[in-house]
Amino acid sequence: MSSRMHRRQSPTSRQESEMAVRNLRELNAAGNVGDPVERLRLLCLSRGATGILGLGRLFRIMDDDGSRNLNQEEFLHGLKEVGLELSEDDTKEIFQKFDTNGDGSINIEEFLIHIRPPLSDSRKKVIDEAFRKMDKTGDGVITIDDLRNVYNVKANPRYIAGEDSEESILTRFLGNFENESTKDGQVTKEEFLNYYSAISASIDNDCYFDLMMRQAYKL
């Protein structure tokens, strides 16, 4: 796989930078008014493509019993832990909006689906195709072992120059999909989707998004 793939995934990629700047601008323009769910989405996206991904990963770490649910206290703590500053009234309003049955808990998956930017079916399809290519073992998780089979490190300029080892390049590549505070060396399909839903938000044209993904992953 070409070095372009490595550059496409860089946190400093043009698409991601544009997306973060645009959402920060919208967030500042909105101020403290409007839908708190939309403000939370803008807050996440202003952090870059791993903003929503990191929040979802933290929530899963907090979900000790594996119920896929969080109570209000855990929800408030999670937002603060990742530095998403909203007023207590806003966070409670968001929680109540997703506590659809009034049992004092929210479903993590349902929450993340509503927070991440919407994706057209064509974009979901090409993201899924890219993930399946990366997930060589077919176990639903991308690891360094998967990357060894699809990412040609020898084409990477840093490897050619002797600046980085194969291991460090693969680790850095995988790290593009992970949040600093919750890195575990594994990227699930949902996390991959969360990452590219954020990148997608900065690209208006479906054809260009499709082309970008196909060039990056040689689909």
Order of alpha helices (4+ residues) and beta strands (2+ residues): alpha-alpha-alpha-alpha-beta-alpha-alpha-beta-alpha-alpha-beta-alpha-alpha-alpha-beta-alpha-alpha
